[in-house]
C-alpha cells in the first residue's frame, strides 16, 4: 500500500519524466510515457498502476511478473522482465534511485518557523532563520542553531551547544557539550554529551568520578538513533566523522573517534578511546573493548566481541572476534567435535559429566 497520509505527507502526483530524472535516468529516455502521472511509491507486491515500485535482484522476479505496478525501478539486466503495461526504469543502483524517488513524493517536512509559548529559550541563544522550537523544549544560554533547525517537544539543547543548518533534534533528545555540523539529526530520546563512564577507586573502597572535560564533535550529516548515547570526552573529544550513522540504542564511550561514513547498528557498544577509520560497519550487538584501532572499511559481524585491533578492510566475527574464515572453520570444528561426542554414547556423556565442578584442589566460585 502507499504511505498513510495521516503520517507521511505526499507531493504527488508527479509526471513519469520527473520521476525518471529523480531516479537518474537520462533526459528523454521515456518519451512515450513521460507525461503519465503517478501518485506514490509502494512495495512491488502491493503497487497499483499509479504507483512506483522497485526490485534489486533476481530473487524477486516472480513478484515482478505478478506485479500490478505502473513502473518499476530495477537493474538494466532485468528490464525485459516487466509485465505488459509496466514501465521499466533501469538504473545501476535501484536502492539509491528508489530512495531519491521516494524523497520526491515524501520530502522531509520543513520546520514551521516559530517558538512554542511553552518552550524555554535563553535570551542570548541564537536561532537561525526559519527555525522551529516545539512545546516544552529547552535551549540553553549561548546555544547557537543554524537556519531551518527543528527542535522537538521536550528536547534539550544545553548551554553553549552549536548546531549548523538544518539540524533535526527530535522529541526528548538532548545535547550538552556538543558542537555539530550541518544536517545533523538526533532521533527521539538520543543522548549526546553526557558524562562519560570515568572513575577511580579510593582507599575507602568507594569510587571517585573523574571530571569529564571534553566535548562531542559531530560532523556534517551525522545521525544519532533513538535512545542512543554518545558520551563526551574525558580530556579530549568524542568525535563522529561526517556521514556517520548510529542506529537505535547504540553506546559510544568517551573519546571514541570515527572516520567518515561509519555505520553502527543497534545495541552496539564501543568502549572509550577506540578509534574507527572511514566507512567501518559494525553489526548489531557487537561489543568493542577500549583503546582499539579499527581500520577503514573493516566489517564487524553481529554479536562479535572485539578485543584486539582490526586491520583495514578485514571482516571479523565471533567472540573473541577473528577473521570470518577462521571463525567459520572453528565453528565447523566444534560441530564435528560435538557430533563425535554424541556418537560415543554413554561413554561420551560420562566424559562430559566428569568435567562438572571445579578441578581438584581449586575451590569453586560463582561470578
N, C-alpha and C positions, 0 to 999 in steps of 0.2 A: 504494500500500500504506500501511497505518498505520505509525506510528512504531515503530522497533525497540525493544522493551522493554529490551534489553541496554544501551541508551544513553540512552533517554528514558523515565523512569518515568511511568506514567499513573495517573489517578484515576478512570477510568470503571468501569462505565457510569454515564451521567447521564440523567435524565429530560429529554424534549424541552422541557418548560416551563422547566426551569432553564437549558437551553442557550439558549432564546429570550430569557430575561431577560439572560443574559450578552451576547447579541448586541444588546440594546437594544430588543427588541420590547415593546409594551405588555402588561401582565399580562392573562392570559385570552385572548390573541389566538389561541391554539392549543388551544381547549377540547377539540376532538375527538381530538387526537393528543398532548396534553400528557404523558400517562403513558408514552408509548413510549420505550424505552430505546435509547441509542446508546453505542457503545463507544469511538469515537475520531474524529479528523478524517482526511481523506485527499484526494488530488487528484481532480478531477472525473472523469477518465477511468479511475481505479482504484478509486474508492469503491464499497463494497457497501451493502446495505440497512441495516446497523447503523452507518454512518459518515456524517459531515457533510462536505460539500464546499462550494465557493463559486465564483462567477464574477462578473466585474466589468464585462462589456460584451458586445455582440452578436457579437463575433468568436468567442466560444466557444459560440454557440447550437447548432451541430452536435454538439459534445461533450455539451452538456446533454441534448439529445434522446436520445442513446445511453447516457447515464449510468445506472448502477445504484445511485447514492447514495440513501440513505433520506431525506435532507433536504439542501437547497441554500440557502446564503445568497446573495442576488442582489439587483439593483436592483428596485424595485417594478414598473417597466415590463416586466420580463421574467418576472414571477411566473407568468403564464399559460402559459409555455413548458415548465414542468417536466413530465416524463413521468408516466404513471399510477403511483401508489404512492409518489411522491416528494413530500415536504412542502416547500413554498416558505417561506423565511424572508426576506421582503422588507425591506430596510433601505436607508437613504440612502447609507451608506458601507460596502459589502461588505468591503473590505480591513480596515477598523477592526473591524468586527463579527467577522470571522473570526479576527483576532488575539486578540480577547478570548475567543472560544470555544476556540481552541487553547490559550490560557493556562489555561482552566478544566480541560481534560484534562491539560495538562502544565505545571503551575506550576513556577517556579524552585525547585530543591531548597533546603530550609532548611539552614543550617550545622549540622554535627554538633559541638555545643559541646565545646571542649577544645583542648589544646595537644599536638601530637605530641611524643614524647620526643626526637626529633632536632632539633626546632626550637630556635632561639636567640632568646629574648625578654628584653630588658633588664629588670632588676629594677624600674626606675621607669616602664616602659611601662604604659599603661593600655588594657585591653581591655574593651569593653562586654559586657554580659550576652549569653550565647548565642553568642559568637564562636568561630570555628574557625581554628586555625593548623596548616597541614599540614606534612609532612615537610621538614626542612632549610630551612624558611622562617626569615627573619631580621627581627626587629623591633627597631629601634634605641632608644637611650636617649631618654626623654622623649616617645616617639611616643604618640599617642592615637587609638584606634579606637572608634567608637561601637558601639551594640548590633548584634548579629547580623552582624558582619563575617566575611567569609571571606577567608583568606589562603592561597593555594595552595602547592603544593610549590615550593621554591627561590625563592619570591617574596621581595623585599626591601623593607621599609619603613624609610626612613632615619631618623636621629635627628631628633626634633622634629616629624616629619610629623603632620598631623592629618587624619583621615577621619571623616565623620559616620556616621550609622546606615546599615546595610545595604550597606556597601561590599563590592565583589567585586574582589579582587586575585588574578588567576589565575596559573597556574604560570609561573615565570620572569619575571614582570613586576617592575618596580622603580620606586620613587618616592623622590626626595630633594628637599629644599627645597620641599615641596608642602603646601598647605593646601586641603582638598577638602570639599565639602558632603555632603549625604545622597544615598544611592543612586548613588554613583559607581562605575563599572566600568572596570578596566584589564584588557584581554584578554591572552592569552598573549604573553609577550615584549615587552609595551609598556614604553617607557622614558619616564619623566616626571621632569623637574627636572635633567637632566644639564647640564653646562656648555654654554653657547651658543657659536656659531662667531664668537668675537670676538678679534681680534688686530691688531697694528700692526707694520709693518716697522721694523727697526733700521738704523742706518747701516752695520752689518756685513753686511747682506743676509740677516739672519735675521728670524724673526717672534717677537714677544713677545705672549704671551697676556694679554688684558685680563681682570682678575678679573671674574667674572660673579656679581654680588652680589644679584641679585633672587630671586624665588620663582616658582612656578607656582601659580595660583589656579584651582581647578576648581569651577564652580557645581554646584548640585544636578542629578543625573541626567545628568551628562556621561559619555560612553562613549569610551574610547580603544581603537582597534582593535589587533589583533595586530601586533606589531613596528612600531607607530607610535612616533614620537619627538616629545616636546614639550620644547624647551629652556627652562630658566629664564631670567628676565630678566637683563639686564646690570646696570642700576641700578634700574629699576622692575621691574614684574612681567609675566610672561606670563599672560594671562587667557583662559580659555574660559568663555563665559557659560552659564547654566543650560540644560540640554537639548541642548547641542551634541554632535554625533556625529562622530567621526573613524573612517573606515574603516581597513582594514589598510594598513600601510606609508606612512602619511602623515608628512610632516615639517613641524613648526611651529617656526619660528625664534624667537630671543629677542625678548621684548617685543611679540610679536603679541598682539592682543586680538580677541576675537569677542563679538558680542552674543548674544542668546538664540537657541536652536534652529537654529544653523548646521549644515549638512550638508556634510562634506568627504570626498570619495570617494577611493578607493585611489590611492596614488602621487602625490598632490598635494603640492607643495612651496610653502610660504609663507615668504618671506624676512622678516628681522627688522623689527619696528616697523610692520608693516602692520596696519591696523585694519579689521575687518569689522563691519557693522551687524547687525541682527537678521535671522534667517531667510535668510541668504545660502546659496546652493547652489553648490558648486564640483565639477564633474565630473572624472572620472579623468584623472590625468597632467597636469592643468593646472599651470602654474608662475606664481607671482606674485613680482615683484621687491619690494624693501623700501620702507617708508615710503609705502605706498599707502593710500588710503581707498576701501573698497568699500561702497557704500550698502546699506541694508536691502533685503532681498528681491531683490537682484541675483542673476543666474544666470550662471555662467561655464561655457562648454562644455568638453568633453573635449579635452585636449591644447592648450588655449589658452595663449598666452604673454601675460600681463597686465603691461604696463609703465607704465600710467597709471591714474589714478583711474577708478572705475566709478560712475556716478550711481545713486541708489536705484531699484530696480525694473527696471533695464536688463538685457537679455540680450546677452552678448558671446561671441564665439568667434573662432578663428583665431589666427595668430601673425605679427605682433603682433595682439593681440585688438582687435576692433572690433564695433560693433553687428551683430547677426546678419544683418539685411537687407543691410548693406554688405558683410559677408563673403560672402554668397551671390552678390551682384552681382559682386564681384571674382572669385569662382571661376568664374562663368559667362563673364566677360570672358576669363579665361585659357584656358578651354576653347575658346572661339571662336577666340582667337588661335592656339592650338595647331593647331586644325583648318585654319586658313588657311595656316599654315606647312607643314603636311603636304601640303596640296593644291598647294603651289608646286613640289613635286617636287625634283629635284636642286638647283635654284637655292636653294630654301629650306634644304635641308640644308647647302649651301655657306655660306649666311649664318651658320648656327649654327657651322660649323666654323671660320670666320674669327674667331669670338669667343673661341676657346680661347686659354689663355695670358694673361699679363699685358698690359695696354695698353702701347703704345710708350713707352719712357723710364722705365718703372717696373719694378723687379725683382719677380719672383715670390716667394712665400713660402708655407709650409705651417703652418697653425695646429695 
